[in-house]
Amino acid sequence: MSRLSAALGALAVSAASLAGAGERLGEPAFAVCLGERSHVTGMDIEEFVHLRKARRGDFLWFRRAGKPFVVTDAATLAEARAVLRPVEELGEEMEAVAERLRPYEDRQEAFDREEEALAAAKDALDERHDARAEAERERLEERLRDVESQRRALESEMRVVEEEQRGLEAREQEVEPVADEKIRRLIDDAMRHGLALPAR
């Protein structure tokens, strides 16, 4: 089970397998949409976007035996919100770590561009063997060594944040299946109590 955090218009989506895998495994597809946050499993992204555009307000949508149902009962949605709170909080932590990684990634890309430019400048000197060319070649090689040294220092700093990211991803693998199972129980309860209405 994987998680996707993305902006779809104004939507923030936490998706455990947005690819229909749940249906293939016999698990019900569902989408819990609460404000601008959504938790989705067993749906492809096109189906989810269509659903989100077609419905307003908070709702729990799911599919059983190929038939779609929707729940708008306030008590059920309040329970769903409580169930998904740990997932949402973890998602916020992961987004914060991703933001912290972004400057490192930007600097890596800048190093890549500079190294490509330096290598191209060195290549342009291949046919020249005069003193000025030799001096320029040495200057470029020194700068390449400096960039590589800076890259190693950057990667060392990055590893600390990446380790934190991996820890959050491991927690995600524990938290999301628990939340999904609780949502499936809510769906069962909604079906038993007549709170699930056929969705058009």
C-alpha positions as CSV (number, residue, x, y, z in Angstrom):
1,M,0.0,0.0,0.0
2,S,1.4,3.4,-1.0
3,R,0.5,6.9,-0.2
4,L,0.1,9.8,-2.5
5,S,0.0,13.4,-1.2
6,A,-0.8,15.8,-4.0
7,A,-2.7,18.9,-4.8
8,L,-5.6,18.3,-7.2
9,G,-6.9,21.7,-7.6
10,A,-7.6,22.7,-4.0
11,L,-7.6,19.0,-2.8
12,A,-5.1,17.4,-0.6
13,V,-5.3,13.6,-1.1
14,S,-4.0,10.8,1.1
15,A,-4.4,7.7,-1.1
16,A,-3.7,4.1,-0.1
17,S,-3.4,2.6,-3.6
18,L,-5.1,5.0,-6.1
19,A,-4.9,2.4,-8.8
20,G,-7.8,0.0,-8.3
21,A,-5.7,-2.6,-6.6
22,G,-8.2,-2.8,-3.7
23,E,-11.0,-3.9,-6.0
24,R,-8.8,-6.5,-7.6
25,L,-8.1,-8.0,-4.2
26,G,-11.7,-8.0,-3.2
27,E,-11.4,-5.0,-0.9
28,P,-14.0,-2.3,-1.2
29,A,-12.9,0.9,-2.9
30,F,-13.6,4.0,-0.8
31,A,-13.1,7.7,-0.6
32,V,-13.5,9.8,2.6
33,C,-13.8,13.5,1.6
34,L,-13.7,15.9,4.5
35,G,-13.2,19.5,3.6
36,E,-10.2,19.8,1.4
37,R,-8.7,16.5,2.7
38,S,-9.4,13.2,1.1
39,H,-8.4,9.6,1.9
40,V,-8.8,7.2,-0.9
41,T,-8.1,3.6,-1.7
42,G,-9.0,1.2,-4.5
43,M,-9.8,4.0,-7.1
44,D,-7.9,5.3,-10.1
45,I,-7.1,9.0,-10.1
46,E,-9.5,9.9,-12.9
47,E,-12.4,8.2,-11.1
48,F,-11.5,10.1,-7.9
49,V,-11.3,13.5,-9.6
50,H,-14.7,12.9,-11.3
51,L,-16.2,11.9,-8.0
52,R,-14.8,14.9,-6.2
53,K,-16.1,17.3,-8.8
54,A,-19.5,15.7,-8.8
55,R,-20.2,15.9,-5.1
56,R,-20.2,18.8,-2.6
57,G,-19.6,18.8,1.1
58,D,-18.3,16.0,3.3
59,F,-19.0,12.4,2.4
60,L,-17.9,8.8,2.6
61,W,-18.2,7.1,-0.8
62,F,-17.6,3.4,-1.4
63,R,-18.2,0.6,-3.8
64,R,-19.5,-2.8,-2.9
65,A,-20.0,-5.6,-5.5
66,G,-19.5,-3.0,-8.2
67,K,-22.2,-0.7,-6.9
68,P,-21.4,2.8,-5.5
69,F,-22.8,4.1,-2.2
70,V,-22.5,7.3,-0.3
71,V,-22.8,8.2,3.4
72,T,-23.4,11.8,4.6
73,D,-24.4,10.9,8.2
74,A,-22.7,13.4,10.5
75,A,-21.9,10.9,13.2
76,T,-20.3,8.5,10.8
77,L,-18.2,11.3,9.2
78,A,-17.1,12.5,12.7
79,E,-15.9,8.9,13.4
80,A,-14.1,8.9,10.0
81,R,-12.4,12.2,10.8
82,A,-11.2,10.8,14.1
83,V,-9.9,7.6,12.4
84,L,-8.0,9.6,9.8
85,R,-6.5,12.1,12.2
86,P,-3.3,10.1,12.7
87,V,-2.9,9.7,8.9
88,E,-3.4,13.4,8.4
89,E,-1.0,14.4,11.1
90,L,1.6,12.0,9.7
91,G,1.0,13.4,6.2
92,E,1.7,16.9,7.6
93,E,5.0,15.7,9.1
94,M,6.0,14.1,5.8
95,E,5.2,17.3,3.9
96,A,7.3,19.3,6.3
97,V,10.2,16.9,5.8
98,A,9.8,17.1,2.1
99,E,9.9,20.9,2.3
100,R,13.2,20.7,4.3
101,L,14.6,18.4,1.6
102,R,13.7,20.7,-1.2
103,P,16.6,23.2,-0.8
104,Y,19.1,20.3,-0.7
105,E,17.6,19.0,-3.9
106,D,17.8,22.4,-5.5
107,R,21.4,22.7,-4.6
108,Q,22.1,19.3,-6.0
109,E,20.6,20.4,-9.3
110,A,22.7,23.5,-9.2
111,F,25.8,21.4,-8.7
112,D,24.8,19.2,-11.6
113,R,24.4,22.2,-13.9
114,E,27.7,23.7,-12.8
115,E,29.5,20.4,-13.3
116,E,28.1,20.1,-16.8
117,A,29.1,23.6,-17.7
118,L,32.7,23.1,-16.3
119,A,33.0,19.8,-18.2
120,A,31.9,21.5,-21.4
121,A,34.4,24.3,-20.9
122,K,37.1,21.7,-20.3
123,D,36.1,19.8,-23.5
124,A,36.4,23.1,-25.5
125,L,40.0,23.3,-24.5
126,D,40.9,19.8,-25.8
127,E,42.5,21.1,-29.0
128,R,44.5,23.8,-27.2
129,H,47.9,23.3,-25.5
130,D,49.1,26.8,-25.0
131,A,49.9,28.2,-21.6
132,R,46.6,30.1,-21.2
133,A,44.6,27.0,-22.0
134,E,46.6,25.0,-19.5
135,A,46.0,27.6,-16.8
136,E,42.3,27.6,-17.6
137,R,42.2,23.8,-17.6
138,E,43.8,23.8,-14.1
139,R,41.3,26.4,-12.9
140,L,38.3,24.4,-14.2
141,E,39.7,21.2,-12.6
142,E,40.1,23.0,-9.3
143,R,36.6,24.3,-9.4
144,L,35.3,20.8,-10.2
145,R,37.1,19.4,-7.2
146,D,35.6,22.2,-5.1
147,V,32.1,21.5,-6.4
148,E,32.5,17.8,-5.7
149,S,33.6,18.6,-2.1
150,Q,30.6,20.8,-1.6
151,R,28.4,18.0,-3.0
152,R,29.7,15.5,-0.5
153,A,29.1,17.9,2.4
154,L,25.6,18.5,1.1
155,E,24.9,14.8,0.8
156,S,26.1,14.2,4.4
157,E,23.6,16.9,5.6
158,M,20.9,15.4,3.4
159,R,21.3,11.9,4.8
160,V,20.1,13.1,8.3
161,V,16.8,14.5,6.8
162,E,16.4,11.5,4.5
163,E,16.7,9.1,7.5
164,E,13.9,11.1,9.1
165,Q,11.9,10.7,6.0
166,R,12.4,6.9,5.9
167,G,11.3,6.7,9.5
168,L,8.1,8.5,8.7
169,E,7.5,6.2,5.7
170,A,7.9,3.2,8.0
171,R,5.3,4.7,10.4
172,E,3.0,5.3,7.4
173,Q,3.1,1.6,6.6
174,E,1.8,0.9,10.1
175,V,-0.7,3.7,10.4
176,E,-2.5,3.6,7.1
177,P,-3.6,-0.1,7.2
178,V,-5.1,0.4,10.6
179,A,-7.0,3.5,9.4
180,D,-8.2,1.6,6.3
181,E,-9.5,-1.3,8.4
182,K,-11.4,1.1,10.7
183,I,-13.0,2.8,7.7
184,R,-14.1,-0.5,6.3
185,R,-15.7,-1.2,9.7
186,L,-17.5,2.1,9.4
187,I,-18.7,1.2,6.0
188,D,-20.0,-2.1,7.3
189,D,-21.9,-0.3,10.1
190,A,-23.3,2.2,7.7
191,M,-24.6,-0.6,5.5
192,R,-26.2,-2.4,8.5
193,H,-27.9,0.7,9.8
194,G,-29.2,1.9,6.4
195,L,-27.0,5.0,6.4
196,A,-25.5,4.1,3.0
197,L,-27.5,5.4,0.0
198,P,-27.0,4.3,-3.6
199,A,-24.8,6.9,-5.3
200,R,-25.6,8.1,-8.8
